[in-house]
Amino acid sequence: MSNIQKVSLHQVKNNVQETLRQMHLDNFRPDYIVGITRGGNVPATIISNMTGIPCEALKVSLRDDNRDSESNCWMAEDAFGHNDGTVITGGPLHKNILIVDDINDTGATFNWIRGDWPSGCMPMAHD
C-alpha cells in the first residue's frame, strides 16, 4: 500500500513558485514542458501559463496499472536527437525539456524515461 499524502492547491502553487525561482537562478528556459499524467499535468500547466513555454503531456503509469506507458518518440528525438538504429545523433532537434511530476519517491518514472527515450523508443518489457 502506498503512502498517499494530499497537498493543497496552495502548496502546489508554492512548489511551482520555487521551481520558477530555481529556473530563474539557473538561467534555465526549456523549449517545452512535459507534465507526467496525471499529477504532473497541473503544475506543468501552471508553469506553462506563467512562462508562456509550451506544455505537453506524457503518460507513464508504472504503479497504478499495468498498461503500457507512452514513449512519445518525438519527445525522445527532441531530447536526445535522431536515432537511425545504429547511433543517436544530437543536432538541431536537441532541445531542453522540463519534465514535471507530482511524486518523487522511488525515481521509477524518471528512470523509465531515461531508459526509454535514449533507446529510440524501442518497446520495453514491464514487470
C-alpha positions as CSV (number, residue, x, y, z in Angstrom):
1,M,0.0,0.0,0.0
2,S,1.4,3.4,-0.9
3,N,1.7,6.2,1.5
4,I,-0.5,8.9,0.0
5,Q,0.0,12.5,1.1
6,K,-2.6,15.0,-0.1
7,V,-1.4,18.5,-0.9
8,S,-3.5,21.7,-1.3
9,L,-3.6,23.8,-4.4
10,H,-1.8,26.5,-2.3
11,Q,1.1,24.0,-1.7
12,V,1.2,23.2,-5.5
13,K,1.4,26.9,-6.3
14,N,4.2,27.4,-3.7
15,N,6.1,24.5,-5.3
16,V,5.6,26.0,-8.7
17,Q,6.9,29.3,-7.5
18,E,10.0,27.6,-6.1
19,T,10.5,25.8,-9.4
20,L,10.3,29.1,-11.3
21,R,12.7,30.7,-8.8
22,Q,15.2,27.9,-9.4
23,M,14.8,28.1,-13.2
24,H,15.5,31.9,-13.0
25,L,18.6,31.4,-10.8
26,D,19.9,28.7,-13.1
27,N,19.0,30.8,-16.2
28,F,17.1,27.7,-17.5
29,R,14.4,28.2,-20.0
30,P,13.3,24.9,-21.6
31,D,12.0,24.6,-25.1
32,Y,8.9,23.0,-23.7
33,I,7.5,21.4,-20.5
34,V,6.3,17.8,-20.2
35,G,3.7,17.1,-17.5
36,I,3.6,13.4,-16.4
37,T,-0.1,12.4,-16.4
38,R,-2.0,12.8,-14.1
39,G,-0.5,14.6,-11.2
40,G,2.3,16.4,-13.1
41,N,-0.1,18.0,-15.5
42,V,-1.4,20.6,-13.0
43,P,2.0,22.1,-12.0
44,A,3.3,21.8,-15.6
45,T,0.3,23.7,-16.9
46,I,0.7,26.4,-14.3
47,I,4.4,26.8,-15.2
48,S,3.5,26.9,-18.8
49,N,0.8,29.5,-18.3
50,M,3.2,31.7,-16.2
51,T,6.1,31.5,-18.6
52,G,4.5,31.1,-22.0
53,I,6.5,27.9,-22.6
54,P,4.6,25.3,-24.5
55,C,3.4,22.2,-22.5
56,E,2.9,18.6,-23.5
57,A,1.6,15.5,-21.5
58,L,3.2,12.1,-21.2
59,K,1.5,9.1,-19.7
60,V,3.9,7.0,-17.6
61,S,1.9,4.6,-15.4
62,L,4.3,2.2,-13.6
63,R,2.5,1.9,-10.3
64,D,-1.3,2.2,-10.6
65,D,-1.9,-0.1,-13.6
66,N,-0.1,-2.5,-15.9
67,R,-1.0,-0.8,-19.2
68,D,1.9,0.3,-21.4
69,S,3.2,3.8,-21.0
70,E,3.6,6.1,-23.9
71,S,7.0,6.5,-25.5
72,N,6.3,9.7,-27.4
73,C,9.2,9.2,-29.7
74,W,9.1,12.7,-31.0
75,M,9.9,13.9,-27.4
76,A,12.8,11.5,-27.2
77,E,14.2,12.8,-30.5
78,D,13.8,16.3,-29.2
79,A,15.7,15.4,-26.0
80,F,18.4,13.2,-27.5
81,G,18.5,13.7,-31.2
82,H,17.6,11.3,-34.0
83,N,18.1,7.5,-33.7
84,D,18.8,5.8,-37.0
85,G,19.0,2.4,-35.4
86,T,22.8,2.5,-35.0
87,V,23.6,5.8,-33.4
88,I,21.8,8.6,-31.7
89,T,22.8,12.0,-33.1
90,G,22.2,15.3,-31.5
91,G,21.8,18.3,-33.6
92,P,19.3,20.9,-34.4
93,L,16.5,18.9,-32.8
94,H,18.3,18.6,-29.4
95,K,16.1,20.6,-27.0
96,N,15.9,21.3,-23.3
97,I,12.8,19.8,-21.7
98,L,11.5,20.3,-18.2
99,I,9.7,17.2,-17.0
100,V,7.2,17.7,-14.2
101,D,5.7,15.0,-11.9
102,D,3.8,15.1,-8.7
103,I,5.6,12.2,-7.0
104,N,9.2,11.8,-6.2
105,D,9.7,8.6,-4.2
106,T,11.5,5.7,-6.0
107,G,12.5,7.6,-9.1
108,A,11.0,4.8,-11.3
109,T,9.2,7.2,-13.6
110,F,12.3,9.2,-14.4
111,N,14.3,6.0,-14.7
112,W,11.8,4.7,-17.2
113,I,12.0,7.9,-19.3
114,R,15.8,7.8,-19.1
115,G,15.8,4.2,-20.3
116,D,13.1,4.6,-22.9
117,W,13.9,7.8,-24.6
118,P,17.6,7.3,-25.4
119,S,16.9,3.8,-26.7
120,G,15.0,5.3,-29.6
121,C,11.6,4.4,-28.1
122,M,12.0,0.7,-28.5
123,P,9.2,-1.2,-26.7
124,M,10.3,-2.2,-23.2
125,A,9.1,-5.1,-21.1
126,H,7.3,-4.1,-17.8
127,D,7.0,-6.3,-14.8
